[in-house]
Amino acid sequence: MKKIYFLAFLFISWNALAQGLPGLGAGTTPNNRPILHGKNWVAITGKPLAATAGSMIFQQGGNAVDAACAMIAATSTMWDVLSWGGETQTLIYNPNTKKVIGINAMGVAPTGATVDFYKSQGMDYPPQFGPLAATTPGTPGGIMTMLAEFGTMSLEQVLKPAMDLAKGYPIEAQTANAIENNKDKIKEWPYSKKVFLPHLGEQREAPSAGEIFVQEDLYQTLLKLVEAERAALKAKKSRKEAIYAAYDRFYKGDIAKEIVRGTREQGGLFTESDLANWKVKIEEPLQVNYRGVDVYKLQEWTQGPALLQSLNILENFDLKSMGYNSANYINTVYQAMSLAFADRDFYYGDPAFVKSPMKGLLSKEYAKERAKLIGEVNDPKITAGDPYPYQGESNPYLNLLNKNKQTVAALSPEDLKAGLDEKFLADFQSGTTSVQTADAEGWVVSVTPSGGWIPAVIAGNTGVGLSQRMQSFVLDENLNPYNLPEPGKRPRVTLTPSLAMKDGKPYLAFSVQGGDSQDQNLLQFFLNVVEFDMNVQEAVEAPNFNSYQMQSSFGDHEIRPGAITLREDTPEWIRRDLLRKGYIMDFWNKTSGPITAIWIDWKHGTFWGGASNYGDDYGIAW
């Protein structure tokens, strides 16, 4: 009898959620992890030790920007699917100006990195790994610019946790095993082999979990930055000027020379001018309003505007009445994402080179027209639309858009039945990390740093692992005329921090790792909070679905129309409905993605932090 009651409870509870009724609603679902409550500050990121680094900075009196910088530095040192030669993307709420600021610390294509060059190498896309996959390092500049402009502490204070880690820390199993599993690739690059494989020639050549992993070259590089700051302070320079002195040593001094030498030795294209001419951009983010909430994302050199487009489309539907994760809800959100991501795949790129039609893409009128394409059955041949008329202009690439549509229309039944294989999923969901911080003064920070994941090319004797982000360019203008490689150009990346404001005050900071799945998971997290009244921890743990009806930004840039990953406890009746609606289903134990988020509780003057139970992400609050 107990078993019958339990099954009945499960049925009633899921059905209550599906109908949007009280049941397993907000505040009643048992979380796998506790909510992080704090009144002074919150620090959440991809590794427990890195969250501790943030807490150390807060306890020394730093603000949320100081703490975020320390956490980026720590995660980069721990190879949490990124390294120091990667890229950093940030949204910051500044309580003094009451504005949200964007930090664009994405590296650029080096000299010689052109469509013709990569095609001459016999490539259909820039490579996934190796020196020819590398954009110029962005993370060091991102950290130093954020700290100089919006922080309060010295670079030496903020880098101390990372320097301690570089001197040696007990490596965790995830990173240690990633090194061992990729050791054959790592051995192709001499400086990577020196750092990653301390037991060369033994059966296990990577460090083991719990072993002290030492990175002396990286420690010396970070020490050089601190020395440059100390020298500037001794010369009576200001805190900001001293930090920028360290910046110059990295991008114009001896560190830059060794990065260039070591990269070119291994077949890369970097020049000293590439590093010296690169600059962090402080820019205005893009924003839409969804049911009274202002949502901010970085510009179209990221995939972030696709979330904003999706919200504009979904505003035309009564999602709450459909019920959380009902078949109708999943079908509607899936197709809205397909429409937005089709536009991403064709129109997004570095606005410093080709201006994308963002005014039209983010207009409510364009969204209404796109929403009309959503039907009862999934359309696997959704393509990019034409937003130019919605900003009073003519499309300069209409001929390419029509060719793109013809290519999609010609997809065969076999193309539309392709399932999900291990390599495709690994490429599609290539990881990164995330950082969320907030403090009582009002600073709120959301970061998605990435690049330089294992296996990474290390640039000479610097300990700096290089980015692999060149692969996010395309070489065929029919795919995306805005995202072709040129020297000095930023690729269109998947990295996508998020901030939301309500009633003129910070409301949510949220981001996630996971390649092209990022803005899918973040969209559903946001809807969980706004439409279904989940608290922040419920929302980060809740079962999401993942679509593959968009071009992967990695590897061979493949697409899987109609393919969907659902959590394995999806009820049988929903599975049947989705099958009838044309979906190819795959099921996982966890589908939330490693979301990290902070909700600001203005009623009580406190913070609520959430870190999903998907991976190693962890937070501390006080």
Helices and strands as residue ranges (DSSP letters): H 2-18, E 36-38, E 41-45, H 48-59, H 64-77, E 88-94, E 99-105, H 115-120, G 131-133, H 139-150, H 155-167, E 169-170, H 173-181, H 183-186, H 190-196, E 212-213, H 216-234, H 239-252, H 254-265, H 272-277, E 281-283, E 286-290, E 293-297, H 305-314, H 319-322, H 327-347, H 358-361, H 364-371, G 388-391, H 398-409, G 415-417, H 422-428, E 435-439, E 444-447, G 460-462, G 469-472, E 498-502, E 505-512, G 515-517, H 518-530, H 536-541, E 546-547, E 563-567, H 572-580, E 584-588, E 595-601, E 606-611, E 618-621
